[in-house]
């Protein structure tokens, strides 16, 4: 620019003034104007472009200016963009059984572990609360939700509608069948090690792959929420072996029918399987001591 100003991108958030001096050149006697410009430009990747950000080298003063309103808008945009991704990561933690029903979530620990701001994390909490996966208690914090008996019944109703139909109309050589086979094999290895948490995780992979047979991104996204609630219901059982052990071989039997092209038989077997699983989870729920 002809007036000696160099466009830059450095603009920390501020509210008090539309332009704020960062440092005067006289305070940095050993830095040249070009050095200050390079320092400012080094922050470029973190901030959007604006014609209102520049270095002003007039007289002995060198000021780095920034526009406060743009910074605040950029921060809000970042929170909005990050929240769905964070919600997905926390949802995956629920599906993997890493978070338990009734567990209090630490903002400090999660924001550090996920390397995000608390503002972004709170927005993700809000999204998951709307999905009934978390609950907020005033003056106490955010907790993992505990499924109700009504929600468990509804989850299994939805599962029968989605999974059985996906299996009945499946193509036996669909790519998702490979994932089903891998999940069954890993579950058998985990069963032999008595690693019931891993058996449960592989069971979730198996059933998510069944939904993938329908080739619908909308169904996959919807089922991810259902799967998270389902894993929370599994967390209610005091004996995970009782829940998971019988279903490893049942998964294998359903898979064999699908690979043989017997999709109707596979769907029928899955419906009976889901009814048995529902009864097991509901029985465990009925034995929970409400005083604990």
C-alpha positions as CSV (number, residue, x, y, z in Angstrom):
1,X,0.0,0.0,0.0
2,X,1.3,3.5,-0.8
3,X,0.7,4.9,2.7
4,X,3.1,2.5,4.3
5,X,0.4,0.1,5.8
6,X,0.8,-3.7,5.4
7,X,-2.3,-5.8,5.5
8,X,-2.2,-8.5,8.3
9,X,-4.6,-10.9,10.0
10,X,-3.7,-10.5,13.8
11,X,-6.8,-9.5,15.7
12,X,-7.3,-10.8,19.3
13,X,-10.9,-10.5,20.7
14,X,-11.8,-7.2,22.3
15,X,-14.9,-5.2,23.0
16,X,-13.8,-1.8,24.2
17,X,-12.5,-0.2,21.0
18,X,-12.8,-1.0,17.3
19,X,-9.0,-0.5,17.0
20,X,-6.5,-1.4,19.8
21,X,-2.7,-0.7,19.7
22,X,-0.7,-3.9,20.5
23,X,2.8,-2.4,21.0
24,X,4.7,0.7,20.0
25,X,7.9,0.3,18.0
26,X,9.7,2.4,20.6
27,X,9.0,-0.4,23.1
28,X,10.8,-2.9,20.8
29,X,14.0,-0.9,20.0
30,X,15.7,-3.9,18.3
31,X,12.9,-4.8,16.0
32,X,12.5,-3.3,12.6
33,X,9.2,-2.5,11.1
34,X,9.6,-5.4,8.7
35,X,10.3,-7.8,11.7
36,X,7.1,-6.6,13.4
37,X,5.2,-7.2,10.1
38,X,6.5,-10.7,9.8
39,X,5.6,-11.4,13.5
40,X,2.0,-10.2,12.9
41,X,1.7,-12.2,9.7
42,X,2.8,-15.4,11.5
43,X,-0.6,-15.4,13.2
44,X,-2.4,-15.4,9.9
45,X,-3.8,-19.0,9.8
46,X,-5.9,-18.4,12.9
47,X,-7.9,-15.4,11.7
48,X,-10.2,-14.5,8.7
49,X,-9.3,-11.7,6.2
50,X,-10.4,-8.1,6.7
51,X,-9.5,-4.8,5.2
52,X,-9.5,-3.2,8.6
53,X,-6.4,-5.0,10.0
54,X,-3.1,-3.5,9.2
55,X,0.3,-2.3,10.6
56,X,0.6,1.5,10.8
57,X,4.2,2.8,10.6
58,X,3.9,6.6,11.0
59,X,6.6,8.5,12.8
60,X,8.3,6.4,15.5
61,X,5.1,4.5,16.3
62,X,4.3,1.1,15.0
63,X,0.8,-0.2,15.9
64,X,-0.9,-3.5,15.1
65,X,-4.6,-2.8,14.7
66,X,-7.5,-5.3,14.7
67,X,-11.2,-5.1,14.4
68,X,-12.9,-6.4,17.5
69,X,-16.3,-7.2,16.1
70,X,-14.8,-9.6,13.5
71,X,-12.9,-11.4,16.2
72,X,-16.0,-12.1,18.2
73,X,-17.9,-13.3,15.2
74,X,-15.0,-15.6,14.3
75,X,-15.1,-17.1,17.8
76,X,-18.8,-17.7,17.6
77,X,-18.5,-19.3,14.2
78,X,-15.7,-21.6,15.5
79,X,-17.9,-22.8,18.4
80,X,-20.8,-23.5,16.0
81,X,-18.6,-25.4,13.7
82,X,-16.9,-27.5,16.3
83,X,-19.9,-28.4,18.4
84,X,-21.4,-31.1,16.1
85,X,-18.0,-32.8,15.7
86,X,-17.5,-32.7,19.5
87,X,-21.0,-34.1,20.0
88,X,-20.1,-36.9,17.6
89,X,-16.9,-37.7,19.5
90,X,-18.8,-37.8,22.8
91,X,-21.5,-39.9,21.3
92,X,-18.8,-42.4,20.1
93,X,-17.5,-42.5,23.7
94,X,-21.0,-43.5,24.8
95,X,-21.3,-46.2,22.2
96,X,-17.9,-47.6,23.1
97,X,-19.0,-47.8,26.8
98,X,-16.4,-45.3,28.0
99,X,-19.0,-43.2,29.7
100,X,-21.5,-44.8,32.2
101,X,-25.1,-43.9,33.0
102,X,-25.3,-41.3,35.8
103,X,-21.6,-40.4,35.4
104,X,-20.8,-36.7,36.0
105,X,-18.8,-35.1,33.1
106,X,-15.9,-32.8,34.0
107,X,-15.7,-29.8,31.7
108,X,-12.1,-29.3,32.6
109,X,-11.1,-32.9,31.9
110,X,-13.0,-33.3,28.7
111,X,-12.0,-29.9,27.2
112,X,-8.3,-30.8,27.9
113,X,-8.7,-34.4,26.6
114,X,-10.4,-33.2,23.4
115,X,-8.2,-30.1,23.1
116,X,-11.2,-27.7,22.7
117,X,-12.5,-24.7,24.5
118,X,-15.1,-25.0,27.2
119,X,-17.5,-22.8,25.1
120,X,-17.4,-25.4,22.3
121,X,-17.8,-28.2,24.8
122,X,-20.8,-26.6,26.4
123,X,-22.5,-26.3,23.0
124,X,-21.8,-30.0,22.3
125,X,-23.4,-30.8,25.7
126,X,-26.4,-28.8,24.7
127,X,-26.8,-30.8,21.5
128,X,-26.5,-34.1,23.3
129,X,-28.9,-33.0,26.0
130,X,-31.5,-32.5,23.3
131,X,-30.9,-36.1,22.2
132,X,-31.5,-37.3,25.8
133,X,-28.0,-38.6,26.0
134,X,-26.9,-36.1,28.7
135,X,-28.8,-34.2,31.3
136,X,-28.0,-30.9,32.9
137,X,-28.7,-30.3,36.6
138,X,-28.6,-26.7,37.8
139,X,-25.7,-26.0,40.2
140,X,-24.5,-29.6,39.8
141,X,-23.3,-29.9,36.3
142,X,-23.8,-32.3,33.3
143,X,-24.4,-36.0,33.7
144,X,-24.7,-39.0,31.4
145,X,-28.4,-39.9,31.1
146,X,-29.8,-43.0,32.6
147,X,-32.4,-44.7,30.2
148,X,-35.9,-45.2,31.5
149,X,-37.8,-48.4,31.0
150,X,-40.0,-46.6,28.4
151,X,-37.0,-45.5,26.5
152,X,-35.6,-49.0,26.4
153,X,-38.8,-50.4,25.0
154,X,-38.9,-47.6,22.4
155,X,-35.2,-48.2,21.4
156,X,-35.9,-51.9,20.7
157,X,-39.1,-51.1,18.8
158,X,-37.0,-48.8,16.5
159,X,-34.2,-51.3,16.2
160,X,-36.6,-54.0,15.0
161,X,-38.1,-51.7,12.4
162,X,-34.7,-50.5,11.0
163,X,-32.4,-53.5,11.4
164,X,-34.8,-56.3,10.4
165,X,-35.9,-54.4,7.2
166,X,-32.2,-53.6,6.3
167,X,-31.3,-57.2,6.7
168,X,-34.4,-58.5,4.8
169,X,-33.6,-56.4,1.7
170,X,-29.8,-56.7,1.9
171,X,-27.4,-57.6,-0.9
172,X,-25.3,-60.5,0.5
173,X,-22.1,-59.1,-1.0
174,X,-22.5,-55.6,0.3
175,X,-19.3,-54.1,1.7
176,X,-20.9,-53.8,5.1
177,X,-21.0,-57.6,5.3
178,X,-17.2,-57.6,5.6
179,X,-17.4,-55.4,8.6
180,X,-20.0,-57.7,10.1
181,X,-17.7,-60.7,9.7
182,X,-14.7,-58.8,11.2
183,X,-16.9,-57.7,14.2
184,X,-17.9,-61.3,14.8
185,X,-14.4,-62.6,14.7
186,X,-13.0,-59.9,17.0
187,X,-15.9,-60.5,19.4
188,X,-15.1,-64.2,19.6
189,X,-11.4,-63.4,20.5
190,X,-12.6,-60.9,23.2
191,X,-15.0,-63.5,24.5
192,X,-12.2,-66.0,25.0
193,X,-10.3,-63.3,27.0
194,X,-13.4,-62.6,29.0
195,X,-13.2,-59.0,27.8
196,X,-16.9,-58.3,27.9
197,X,-16.6,-54.6,27.3
198,X,-14.8,-55.3,24.0
199,X,-17.5,-57.9,23.2
200,X,-20.1,-55.2,23.7
201,X,-18.3,-52.8,21.5
202,X,-17.9,-55.3,18.7
203,X,-21.6,-56.1,19.0
204,X,-22.3,-52.4,18.4
205,X,-20.1,-52.5,15.3
206,X,-22.0,-55.5,14.0
207,X,-25.4,-53.9,14.3
208,X,-24.2,-50.6,12.9
209,X,-23.0,-52.5,9.9
210,X,-26.5,-54.1,9.5
211,X,-27.9,-50.5,9.2
212,X,-25.2,-49.7,6.7
213,X,-26.8,-52.4,4.4
214,X,-29.6,-49.9,3.7
215,X,-27.2,-47.4,2.1
216,X,-28.8,-44.4,3.8
217,X,-26.7,-41.7,5.5
218,X,-29.8,-40.4,7.3
219,X,-30.5,-43.8,8.8
220,X,-26.9,-44.1,9.8
221,X,-27.0,-40.8,11.6
222,X,-30.3,-41.6,13.3
223,X,-29.0,-45.0,14.4
224,X,-25.9,-43.5,15.9
225,X,-28.1,-41.7,18.5
226,X,-30.1,-44.9,19.1
227,X,-26.9,-46.9,19.5
228,X,-25.6,-44.5,22.2
229,X,-28.8,-44.8,24.1
230,X,-28.6,-48.6,23.7
231,X,-25.1,-48.8,25.1
232,X,-26.3,-46.8,28.1
233,X,-29.0,-49.3,28.7
234,X,-26.3,-52.1,28.6
235,X,-24.5,-50.2,31.3
236,X,-27.3,-50.8,33.7
237,X,-26.5,-54.6,33.9
238,X,-24.3,-55.7,36.7
239,X,-23.3,-58.8,34.8
240,X,-22.1,-57.9,31.3
241,X,-21.3,-61.6,30.5
242,X,-25.0,-62.4,30.9
243,X,-25.9,-59.8,28.3
244,X,-23.1,-60.3,25.7
245,X,-22.0,-64.0,25.8
246,X,-25.0,-65.6,24.2
247,X,-25.1,-63.1,21.3
248,X,-21.7,-63.6,19.9
249,X,-22.7,-66.9,18.2
250,X,-26.1,-65.6,17.4
251,X,-24.5,-62.8,15.5
252,X,-22.4,-65.4,13.7
253,X,-25.5,-67.4,12.8
254,X,-27.3,-64.4,11.4
255,X,-24.2,-63.5,9.3
256,X,-24.0,-67.0,7.9
257,X,-27.6,-66.8,6.7
258,X,-27.0,-63.4,5.1
259,X,-23.8,-64.6,3.3
260,X,-25.8,-67.6,2.0
261,X,-28.4,-65.2,0.5
262,X,-31.1,-66.2,3.0
263,X,-32.0,-62.7,3.9
264,X,-35.6,-63.4,4.9
265,X,-34.4,-66.1,7.4
266,X,-31.7,-63.8,8.6
267,X,-34.2,-61.0,9.3
268,X,-36.5,-63.4,11.1
269,X,-33.6,-64.7,13.3
270,X,-32.7,-61.1,14.1
271,X,-36.2,-60.2,15.2
272,X,-36.2,-63.1,17.7
273,X,-32.7,-62.1,18.8
274,X,-33.8,-58.5,19.5
275,X,-36.8,-59.6,21.5
276,X,-34.6,-61.8,23.6
277,X,-32.1,-59.0,24.2
278,X,-34.9,-56.6,25.1
279,X,-36.2,-58.9,27.8
280,X,-32.7,-59.3,29.2
281,X,-32.1,-55.6,29.5
282,X,-35.6,-54.9,30.9
283,X,-35.2,-57.6,33.5
284,X,-31.9,-56.1,34.6
285,X,-33.5,-52.6,34.7
286,X,-36.2,-53.9,37.0
287,X,-33.6,-55.2,39.4
288,X,-31.9,-51.8,39.8
289,X,-32.1,-50.5,43.4
290,X,-33.6,-47.0,43.1
291,X,-31.8,-46.0,46.3
292,X,-28.3,-46.4,44.7
